[in-house]
Amino acid sequence: GSSSNNTSNWIRGNNTEMDINTAGGNFNIEVGGNKKVTVLAGGGITFNGETAAANALDDYEEGEYIPTIQVQSGTFTLNTDQDSLLYTKIGRQVTVNGRLRFSAISASGYMRVYLPFLNISNISGTQGDYAYFSIAGHNVNVSADIYGVFAEASPGSNYATLLQKFDNAGWNYLDANSFSAGDYFYFTGTYFTHL
């Protein structure tokens, strides 16, 4: 075929890249006559002979972002050296990780950390559309009857709410007044988003 059009099969390249075109359909890499990697015509990569678009790896992204933090009442300021989280998105799976530190805070009520992508929703018959995030605080003032803190993203939400666990009782908001200037917390977790 000719590399002057995209209606034929061709290979071309130079000293920095190589391009392979198929006139239509998928592009396969085989070993011993067996398909190992397939680039689907509609986008995405599948493995070991799989060709269903639903099973294709079709997105990868990584970056750093400064999350919006919302409190029910009051104000706060994040330390500019510790105000960012890292994220990696592979297909629909997103992992967020980092540490946030307050340089000033006078707040109360709930605290929400916004996510880089919307949490998945509408998974029929399961609770798989809730997301759990691990939190570890430094110098955070919590009462003695609390035995753990975490964050949860509800289905379809773009934030995770900080919560606290009690023995033999329901969860409740981790009150923003538990934090003082200089306090920080680690925030890490994996959740799923829609493509």
Salt bridges, closest charged atoms under 4 A:
ASP19 OD2 - ARG12 NE 3.34
ASP59 OD2 - LYS89 NZ 2.52
